[in-house]
Amino acid sequence: MWYFAWVLGVSAAVMVSVLNAMWYEAQECAKEEAR
């Protein structure tokens, strides 16, 4: 079942990248609001 671990790893990496992008956008928006 190597493909199960591969799919799980890829989906986890995608989720991390999406959350990272969302967090970065939120931080940038907060910086703009603070000004």
Beta strands, then each sheet from edge to edge (+ up, - down):
end
